[in-house]
Amino acid sequence: MEAGMELRKAQNLAGEAARSVGALMRLHLRSSKSAHTVTQHDIKLNLDVRSQKLIEKKLRTGFPEVAVLGEEGVTGAAEAEYRWVVDPIDGTVNFAYGIPHACVSIALQRRERHLPRATGARDQNADEYQSLVGVVYDPFCDELWTAIRGLRAQLNGQAIHVSRRRQLKEAIVSIGFAKSRESIKATLPYFNELVYRVRKVRTMGAAALGLVYVATGRFDAYIEGGIRLWDIAAGGLILECAGGEFWHLPIPGDYAYRVIANNGLLRRKLRVPD
């Protein structure tokens, strides 16, 4: 798996899987959708489950021994040496409402046993893993972001780089609101403070796209106080491979993190809501 050839194979296979699910998303964007779970601030669709199964089937053709950790469940051992981390539809609420801002996110991770363990996180191994391959696909714009650790990130085969803006007053910052009432309560005051310090604040509803937009220089930073691993594993690597900074801190909860993603020039001027 360490050989460059295998990582390239993994990237290509993940890209094919993402495009397969993307075709389903385009087909069903304006259709009525059935949900298996609905809460005040989130929706889980039956199509999420179907999409993850499609991704798993595709990935197993090339790497049958690699586990899959996904938003819709786990196949194999979640703490295996290698694992795919999958969000079959990131931005599900957007998609459920017919808003064409959602994506597929797939990462290949390897356990790095020398890394320190998180304290307080239910997934005590979360910070021991490092993403080796990242793929994010927006089927509505037909944009495929890819990265292999150590190589330059690409968008549709062309190299990308983060912005070079150093001043918050010139920056566009995307901010995400987590699903819990406590996180929303903590984020709102920061949102109200930030909006006066930057050029624009955007709340788009798809974390993986927020990360790759920073990687592409469309946004200058993305902030969220409570996000899951499958939302960030691929986009975080793509950002790093585009010259940006992916700061993420494990917090209590299932594969949960606080995130400040930025162009590497704005980190000290930003904070993440507690």
SVG drawing of the C-alpha trace seen along z (x, -y; Angstrom):
<svg xmlns="http://www.w3.org/2000/svg" viewBox="-41 -45 48 53">
<polyline fill="none" stroke="black" stroke-width="0.4" points="0.0,0.0 2.9,-2.4 4.1,-2.4 3.2,-5.4 1.6,-3.1 -0.8,-1.7 -1.8,-5.2 -2.4,-6.3 -4.6,-3.2 -6.5,-4.1 -7.0,-7.7 -8.3,-6.6 -10.6,-4.0 -12.0,-6.5 -12.5,-9.0 -14.5,-6.4 -16.6,-5.6 -17.3,-9.3 -18.4,-9.8 -20.7,-6.8 -22.5,-8.3 -22.4,-11.7 -24.4,-10.4 -27.0,-9.2 -27.1,-12.6 -27.7,-14.4 -30.5,-12.0 -32.3,-12.4 -31.6,-16.1 -35.1,-17.3 -36.9,-14.0 -38.8,-13.4 -36.5,-11.7 -37.2,-9.3 -35.4,-9.8 -34.5,-7.2 -33.6,-9.8 -34.7,-13.4 -33.7,-15.8 -34.1,-19.5 -30.8,-20.3 -30.0,-17.2 -31.5,-14.7 -30.3,-11.2 -31.6,-9.9 -32.1,-6.3 -30.0,-7.4 -27.1,-8.0 -27.1,-4.3 -27.4,-3.2 -24.6,-5.5 -22.2,-4.3 -22.9,-0.7 -22.1,-1.6 -18.8,-3.2 -17.9,-0.2 -18.6,2.2 -16.4,0.2 -13.5,-0.2 -13.5,3.5 -12.7,4.4 -9.3,2.9 -8.7,3.2 -10.8,5.9 -8.9,6.0 -9.2,2.3 -11.9,1.4 -14.5,-1.3 -15.5,-3.9 -18.4,-5.9 -21.2,-8.2 -23.6,-5.3 -21.7,-2.6 -18.5,-0.5 -17.4,2.4 -14.4,4.3 -12.4,3.1 -12.6,-0.7 -9.2,-0.6 -7.5,1.4 -4.0,0.3 -5.7,-1.0 -9.2,-2.4 -11.3,-4.3 -13.2,-7.2 -16.4,-7.9 -19.1,-10.5 -21.4,-9.4 -23.3,-12.7 -21.8,-15.6 -24.3,-18.4 -27.3,-16.1 -29.7,-18.8 -28.9,-20.9 -29.4,-17.9 -32.6,-16.9 -34.0,-20.4 -32.9,-20.4 -29.9,-22.8 -27.1,-21.7 -24.3,-22.2 -23.3,-18.8 -20.5,-16.3 -18.9,-12.9 -15.9,-12.7 -13.5,-9.7 -10.2,-9.4 -7.7,-6.5 -6.0,-6.6 -3.2,-4.8 -2.6,-4.4 0.4,-6.2 1.2,-4.5 3.7,-7.1 1.1,-9.9 -0.3,-10.8 -3.8,-9.7 -6.6,-12.1 -7.9,-12.8 -11.7,-12.9 -12.6,-11.7 -14.7,-8.5 -12.7,-7.5 -9.4,-7.2 -7.5,-6.3 -8.9,-9.1 -5.7,-11.2 -3.5,-8.3 -4.5,-8.1 -3.1,-10.1 -4.9,-10.6 -2.8,-9.3 -5.4,-9.9 -8.2,-12.3 -11.0,-12.7 -13.9,-15.2 -16.4,-15.3 -19.1,-17.9 -21.4,-16.3 -23.3,-19.5 -20.3,-21.5 -18.5,-18.3 -15.4,-19.2 -13.2,-16.5 -10.5,-17.4 -7.8,-14.9 -4.6,-14.6 -1.9,-12.1 0.1,-13.0 3.4,-14.6 2.1,-15.7 0.3,-18.8 -3.5,-18.8 -5.5,-19.0 -8.9,-20.1 -9.9,-18.2 -6.3,-17.4 -4.9,-20.9 -2.7,-21.9 -4.3,-24.2 -3.0,-26.5 -4.5,-28.3 -5.0,-32.1 -2.2,-34.5 -4.4,-36.9 -3.0,-37.9 -5.6,-40.4 -8.9,-39.3 -10.5,-42.4 -9.9,-41.0 -10.9,-37.4 -13.9,-35.3 -14.4,-32.9 -16.8,-30.0 -18.3,-28.9 -20.2,-25.8 -22.8,-25.2 -22.8,-21.8 -26.0,-19.9 -26.1,-20.3 -27.9,-23.2 -24.8,-23.7 -22.5,-24.1 -24.9,-26.5 -25.1,-28.6 -21.3,-28.8 -20.9,-29.5 -23.4,-32.4 -21.5,-34.9 -18.3,-34.2 -20.2,-34.5 -21.5,-37.9 -18.0,-39.0 -16.3,-37.6 -18.8,-39.2 -17.4,-42.7 -13.8,-41.6 -13.8,-39.9 -14.9,-40.8 -17.7,-38.2 -18.9,-35.2 -20.4,-32.3 -22.4,-29.4 -22.7,-26.8 -23.7,-23.6 -21.1,-21.1 -17.9,-20.9 -15.8,-18.9 -16.6,-21.6 -15.7,-24.3 -12.3,-22.7 -11.6,-22.3 -12.8,-25.8 -10.1,-27.0 -7.6,-24.7 -8.6,-26.3 -8.4,-29.9 -12.1,-30.6 -12.4,-30.8 -9.5,-31.9 -10.6,-29.9 -13.2,-27.4 -14.2,-27.1 -16.4,-24.7 -16.6,-23.9 -18.0,-20.3 -17.5,-18.2 -17.1,-14.5 -14.1,-12.7 -15.8,-11.6 -16.6,-15.3 -12.9,-16.4 -10.6,-13.4 -10.3,-14.0 -10.7,-17.7 -8.2,-18.3 -5.5,-16.4 -6.4,-18.2 -6.0,-21.5 -2.6,-20.6 -1.4,-19.4 -2.5,-22.8 -0.3,-24.7 -2.8,-25.4 -3.1,-24.6 -5.5,-22.0 -5.8,-22.5 -8.0,-19.9 -8.5,-19.0 -10.2,-15.8 -13.1,-16.5 -15.5,-14.3 -17.8,-12.4 -17.8,-9.8 -14.9,-10.9 -15.6,-14.5 -13.3,-17.5 -12.9,-21.2 -11.5,-22.7 -9.8,-25.8 -8.8,-25.3 -7.0,-28.3 -4.5,-29.4 -1.6,-29.2 -1.5,-33.0 -4.6,-33.7 -4.4,-31.1 -3.3,-33.5 -6.2,-35.8 -8.9,-33.2 -10.3,-31.0 -12.7,-28.2 -15.9,-28.5 -15.6,-26.5"/>
</svg>
